[in-house]
Every structure is written in C-alpha cells, then in structure tokens.
Amino acid sequence: MFEDGQVYSPVTEHRDGTVQVHLADNHPGRDDPDYLARRGQIAAAALTWDRAVGEPVPTIGYTEDEHEVWRTVSAALAEAHARHAHPEYLAAKAALGLPADRVPQLAEVSERLAPLTGWTYIAAPGSVPLREFYGDLRQRTFSSTQYLRHASQPLYTPEPDIIHEVIGHGNGLASERFARITEAAGQALTRMESEEAAKLVADVFWFSMEFGVIYEAGPSGARELKAYGAGILSSFGEMEEFREMEIRDLDLADMGTLNYDITQYQPILFAAQDLGHLEDVVGDFFATADDDACARLRREAEDRGLVPERV
C-alpha cells in the first residue's frame, strides 16, 4: 500500500549540489535526520548518473541496517508469496534467485534478469515522467528507485522503494509471459497521441500488472484467487487482505476509467480467469490499442454509467 498521494517523494537538487527528498508527513522517516540525509545521498547518485554516455548504473554502499530491512521484508514476503502468489510469479521468482540476505545492486538484478527475459534495470531518484517510464518499458528497461523504507516499520512503506521495484516487479519480469505484457504496455502508451488515451493505458496497467489477480485451480480443484500484481506482492498487508476486496471480471472500459485512491488498499480488483485470459484481454489490448480504441472504451464507460459523461 502506498499512502503518499504523490506516490514518490519529490526531490529537489540545490545549487550547492545537495539533494533533498521531501517526505510526506505520514512517512516514518520524516523526522529522522539520518534517514533524510541518506535518502538525499541515494537520490543524488541517480541524479548525477549520466545514462546517455553509458555510465554503469550507480552502485549504492548499503548499510547493515538497510540489509536488515531487506532481510526482514524478504522473509515475510516469501512466506506470504507461498500462500498468495500465482504459480507463474513463483516460478519466475525461483528462476531469478534474488538474494534474501542483502540488498542487490540494480546491476546485479540486470545480470540475473537479462538472460531470462532480456530486461534490465536503471536507476531513478523517484518519480519518472509517465511517457519516459513507459518508453523505457517498451525497450524492456525498468526504472527503479534504490532507497529502502524506514527501518522502524519494515513491513510498511508510504511510497514505492527498491523492495517494491525489485521483489514486486523484478520477479514478475523474470516470467516471459508477464514480461511480454509489460513490454506491450510500454509500446501502447508511447503510441498514444492524447494524454487521455495515455492515462487510460496507464490505468489498465495499474489494475493488471500493479494490482492484478488471477484465478487458479487449487489442490482440491476449487478455484483460488492468486496475486500477480507487483503492488500486492510487495505488500505483506495487502496480500493478507486482497481476497476480501470486491473482485470484478476483466473489463477494459472499467479498468481504464475507474477512479482509485492510491492512499488505501485497492478496494476493487480485476481478476483474469487464468493466465491465458489475461494475455487475451490485457495483453492484446496493449498490443493493438490506439487513440481511437481508447476513445471507444471511454465512450463505453460513459454509456454504462461507469464515469460521468463529458459536457
């Protein structure tokens, strides 16, 4: 769950070269000067990194406290993944083999991921402009933060951190099937000319690759709801709650126009009947959508009363 309405904390680069990260009032590290300084150092590494000339992705010298946060969260999430994650994600996670005892460098994540699906990771200080972020996705490149949540509350974060970016998204990107859908999302958004169409694509991505769920046949033959979205699979609390939410069938018009509050657990989730169904509906939409298709979905949503009609 991300409780900061801006998702990523804003970053300011001052004339003297120092970098300041502006944490939300509800952030556990808001009044911790050491944490604030550390966040500034890590953001500065990404800001000064010159991607254009091919510099290596910044290496962060993580502290023992930061490694301990990673260890604590990795152990808690592993137990929850065994119960709640979709088998495709679990198989990809096993193939990627991220370390559980220390924070991996982004270069190491790329070294493990590239042979599996061709994806690589690059560094970002925080928020990345929408079209830039999706433009990288279309090249199988994921922009990731490098900071960790505050040590006082390791199972809680008010913003996406490296745990979300790597354990949530990175493990999923080790699946070629999830990797193809994510790449197609990047291609789709960068095709869009209007900002309204781009937002619709991003919202479908939100309710699929960030907060998506899939039905899977359980040991008894009964269908069980499993998570594959990175926002769920990087949140111990959300994994314990997602089955209690309102579960709707995949519906592109609804997914692309539904208002959602990023400050709360998602109360409405969209479930695929199986992985093939996700590929057929969401994957095909990303592969073929254009501005006209997004406009038709918007009109459909209006006709069905899902969103107010524009005047």
C-alpha positions in Angstrom: 0.0 0.0 0.0 1.3 3.5 -0.9 0.0 6.1 1.4 1.7 9.2 0.0 -0.7 10.8 -2.5 2.2 11.7 -4.8 3.4 8.1 -4.6 7.1 9.1 -4.9 8.5 11.7 -2.6 9.5 14.9 -4.5 13.3 15.5 -4.9 15.0 18.9 -5.0 18.5 19.4 -6.2 20.0 22.6 -4.7 22.6 24.9 -6.2 25.3 23.7 -3.8 24.9 20.2 -5.1 23.0 18.8 -2.2 19.8 16.8 -2.8 16.7 17.0 -0.6 13.9 14.4 -0.6 10.6 15.8 0.7 8.9 13.1 2.6 5.2 13.1 3.4 4.0 14.0 6.9 2.9 10.4 7.4 6.4 8.9 6.5 8.1 7.1 9.3 11.4 8.7 8.4 10.0 12.3 8.2 11.7 13.4 11.5 14.8 11.2 11.3 17.7 13.4 10.1 20.0 10.4 9.4 17.3 8.8 7.2 16.6 12.1 5.4 20.3 12.6 4.7 20.6 9.0 3.4 17.7 9.5 1.1 19.3 12.6 -0.3 22.6 10.7 -0.9 20.8 7.9 -2.7 18.7 10.3 -4.8 21.9 12.2 -5.7 23.5 9.1 -7.1 20.7 8.7 -9.6 20.5 12.4 -10.4 24.3 12.6 -11.2 24.3 9.3 -13.2 24.8 10.0 -16.9 22.8 7.3 -18.7 23.3 8.9 -22.1 27.1 8.3 -22.1 26.7 4.7 -21.0 27.9 5.1 -17.4 27.3 2.0 -15.2 24.2 2.1 -13.1 25.1 3.7 -9.7 26.3 1.3 -7.0 25.0 2.0 -3.5 27.0 1.0 -0.5 24.1 -0.3 1.6 24.4 -0.2 5.3 23.9 -3.2 7.6 20.6 -1.6 8.8 19.4 -1.4 5.2 20.4 -5.0 4.6 18.5 -6.0 7.7 15.4 -4.2 6.3 15.7 -6.3 3.1 16.2 -9.5 5.1 13.2 -8.8 7.3 10.9 -8.0 4.4 12.2 -10.7 2.1 11.4 -13.4 4.8 7.9 -12.0 5.4 7.1 -11.7 1.8 8.4 -15.2 0.9 6.1 -16.8 3.4 3.1 -14.7 2.0 4.1 -15.4 -1.6 3.9 -19.2 -0.9 0.3 -18.8 0.1 -0.9 -16.0 -2.2 1.2 -15.6 -5.3 0.3 -17.0 -8.7 2.5 -20.0 -9.8 3.8 -18.1 -12.8 5.2 -15.5 -10.4 6.6 -18.1 -8.1 8.4 -19.9 -10.9 9.9 -16.7 -12.2 11.0 -15.7 -8.7 12.8 -19.1 -8.3 14.5 -18.6 -11.7 15.7 -15.1 -10.9 17.1 -16.1 -7.5 17.4 -12.7 -5.8 19.4 -12.7 -2.6 17.3 -12.8 0.5 20.2 -11.8 2.9 21.2 -8.5 1.3 20.0 -5.7 -0.9 21.0 -6.5 -4.5 22.6 -3.8 -6.7 20.5 -2.9 -9.8 23.3 -4.0 -12.0 23.1 -7.5 -10.3 19.4 -7.6 -10.9 20.0 -6.9 -14.6 22.7 -9.6 -14.8 20.2 -12.1 -13.4 17.2 -10.9 -15.4 18.7 -10.3 -18.8 19.5 -13.9 -19.6 15.9 -14.9 -18.7 13.8 -12.3 -20.5 16.1 -9.6 -21.8 15.0 -7.0 -19.2 17.5 -4.6 -17.4 17.2 -2.1 -14.6 18.2 1.5 -14.5 18.3 4.0 -11.6 15.8 6.7 -10.8 15.8 9.2 -7.9 12.0 8.8 -7.6 9.2 9.7 -9.9 9.8 9.3 -13.7 7.6 11.2 -16.2 4.9 8.9 -17.5 6.0 8.8 -21.1 9.6 8.4 -20.2 8.8 5.5 -17.9 6.7 3.7 -20.4 9.2 4.5 -23.2 11.7 2.5 -21.2 9.3 -0.3 -20.7 8.9 -0.7 -24.4 12.7 -1.3 -24.5 12.5 -3.9 -21.7 14.1 -1.4 -19.3 12.7 -0.8 -15.8 13.4 2.5 -14.0 13.9 1.7 -10.3 14.5 3.6 -7.1 17.4 2.4 -4.9 16.3 3.5 -1.4 14.7 1.4 1.3 11.8 2.1 3.6 12.4 3.3 7.1 13.8 0.6 9.5 11.3 1.4 12.2 8.4 -0.1 10.1 10.0 -2.6 7.7 6.7 -4.1 6.6 5.2 -0.7 5.7 6.1 1.8 3.1 4.3 5.1 2.1 6.0 5.0 -1.3 7.5 2.5 -3.7 11.0 1.6 -2.7 13.6 -0.9 -4.1 11.7 -3.7 -2.4 8.6 -2.9 -4.5 10.6 -2.3 -7.7 12.7 -5.4 -7.5 10.8 -8.0 -5.4 7.4 -6.9 -6.8 8.2 -6.1 -10.4 11.6 -7.8 -10.9 10.5 -11.2 -10.0 7.5 -10.9 -12.3 9.7 -9.7 -15.2 11.6 -13.0 -15.0 8.4 -14.6 -16.5 8.5 -14.2 -20.3 4.7 -14.1 -20.3 4.5 -11.2 -17.8 7.5 -9.6 -19.4 5.7 -9.5 -22.8 2.6 -7.9 -21.3 4.7 -5.2 -19.6 6.7 -4.5 -22.8 3.4 -4.2 -24.7 2.1 -1.7 -22.2 5.2 0.4 -22.8 4.6 0.2 -26.6 1.0 1.0 -26.2 1.4 4.2 -24.1 4.1 5.6 -26.3 1.8 5.1 -29.4 -0.9 7.4 -27.8 -1.1 10.9 -29.0 -3.6 12.2 -26.5 -3.0 12.4 -22.8 -6.4 11.0 -22.1 -5.6 7.9 -24.1 -2.2 7.6 -22.3 -3.9 7.8 -18.9 -6.3 5.0 -19.9 -3.5 2.7 -20.8 -1.7 3.5 -17.6 -4.8 2.8 -15.6 -5.3 -0.6 -17.3 -1.6 -1.3 -16.3 -2.4 -0.2 -12.7 -5.3 -2.7 -12.4 -3.3 -5.5 -14.1 0.5 -5.5 -13.6 0.4 -3.4 -10.4 -2.8 -4.8 -8.8 -3.8 -7.8 -10.8 -5.2 -11.1 -9.6 -5.9 -14.4 -11.4 -8.0 -17.5 -10.6 -6.0 -20.7 -10.3 -7.2 -24.3 -9.7 -6.3 -25.3 -6.1 -5.3 -28.8 -4.8 -8.9 -29.7 -4.3 -9.9 -28.5 -7.8 -11.7 -25.4 -6.4 -10.6 -22.1 -7.9 -8.4 -19.9 -5.7 -7.6 -16.3 -6.2 -3.9 -15.6 -6.6 -2.0 -12.3 -7.0 0.5 -11.4 -9.7 0.4 -7.6 -9.4 3.6 -6.0 -8.1 1.7 -3.7 -5.8 0.1 -6.6 -4.0 3.1 -8.9 -4.0 5.5 -6.3 -2.4 3.0 -5.5 0.4 2.6 -8.0 3.2 -0.5 -6.3 4.4 -2.2 -6.2 1.0 -1.6 -9.9 0.4 -3.5 -10.6 3.6 -6.4 -8.5 2.5 -6.8 -8.8 -1.3 -9.3 -11.7 -1.3 -11.7 -9.6 0.8 -11.9 -6.9 -1.8 -14.6 -6.5 -4.5 -13.4 -8.8 -7.3 -14.6 -7.9 -10.8 -14.1 -9.7 -14.1 -11.5 -8.2 -16.5 -13.2 -5.2 -18.1 -11.1 -2.7 -20.1 -13.6 0.1 -20.0 -13.9 -0.2 -16.2 -10.2 -0.7 -15.6 -9.3 2.2 -17.8 -11.7 4.8 -16.2 -12.2 3.7 -12.6 -11.2 6.3 -10.1 -8.8 4.9 -7.4 -7.2 6.1 -4.3 -3.5 5.3 -4.0 -3.6 6.1 -0.3 -5.6 3.0 0.6 -5.6 -0.7 -0.2 -7.3 -1.1 -3.5 -11.0 -1.9 -2.7 -11.7 -3.1 -6.3 -9.6 -5.7 -8.1 -10.0 -7.2 -11.6 -9.5 -11.0 -11.9 -8.4 -12.9 -15.0 -9.9 -16.4 -15.3 -6.4 -17.8 -16.0 -3.1 -16.5 -17.4 -4.2 -17.1 -21.0 -7.3 -14.9 -20.3 -5.0 -12.1 -19.0 -2.9 -12.4 -22.2 -6.0 -12.4 -24.4 -7.7 -9.4 -22.8 -5.0 -7.2 -21.4 -2.1 -8.3 -23.5 -4.0 -8.0 -26.8 -5.3 -4.5 -25.7 -1.7 -3.3 -25.1 -0.6 -4.9 -28.4 -3.3 -3.3 -30.6 -4.7 -0.2 -28.8 -4.6 3.2 -30.4 -6.2 6.6 -29.6 -9.4 5.6 -31.3 -9.7 2.4 -29.3 -9.1 4.2 -26.0 -11.7 6.8 -27.0 -14.2 4.0 -27.7 -13.5 2.5 -24.3 -14.1 5.9 -22.7 -17.4 6.3 -24.5 -18.4 2.7 -23.5 -17.7 3.6 -19.9 -19.8 6.7 -20.2 -22.7 4.8 -21.8 -22.6 2.2 -19.0 -22.5 4.9 -16.3 -19.1 4.0 -15.1 -17.9 7.6 -15.5 -19.8 10.9 -15.9 -20.4 12.0 -19.4 -18.4 15.0 -20.5 -20.2 18.1 -21.5 
